[in-house]
Amino acid sequence: MELKDYVRNIPNFPKEGVQFKDITTVLQDPTGLRLAITDMQKSLVDLDFDIVVAPESRGFIFGVPIAFNTRTAFVPVRKKGKLPYETISETYELEYGTATIEIHKDAIKAGQRVVIVDDLLATGGTLQAIINLVERLGGEVVKICCLIELSELNGRELLKGYDISSSIMY
């Protein structure tokens, strides 16, 4: 089976007309999980970087093993109010409203090279907010790795100028 075969489509979730790409079926299968992490990680071969940054919660699933395998640090990006130390935050637009994410203010040092890992690239709003946080701390985003990209939502347009790889394109 190919990696794409492990993703389950759920029609009309979370609303009518949406084809939700469910990755729990990837995670529940040892081969699917291994394929996902291996495929995402292959775009990092020969790339010099210091830190993997990923948002909760699904970004953590892929970001931590990739950081472990590449012997780099892992930095979590969390929803507002979830990190215990001093943070910086970024608010961004959602389909219905806004969201705010945070990162510890000492998580990235100036000049550190950062890879952002997430499960999904859709409109690009979450990833752009993470880029803003990383760059405000002086980090350099050298790669963005996503498991799935919904190309019809044009997230790459918002993230123009950044190196993006996606394991599965829809």
Salt bridges, closest charged atoms under 4 A:
ASP22 OD2 - ARG8 NH2 2.79
ASP39 OD1 - LYS42 NZ 2.89
ASP48 OD2 - ARG113 NE 3.69
GLU56 OE2 - ARG78 NE 2.91
GLU86 OE1 - LYS105 NZ 2.47
GLU90 OE1 - ARG136 NH1 2.98
GLU95 OE2 - LYS15 NZ 2.74
GLU102 OE2 - LYS80 NZ 3.80
ASP119 OD2 - ARG58 NE 2.59
GLU140 OE1 - ARG113 NH1 3.50
GLU149 OE2 - ARG156 NE 2.85
GLU157 OE1 - LYS160 NZ 3.00
ASP163 OD1 - LYS143 NZ 3.14
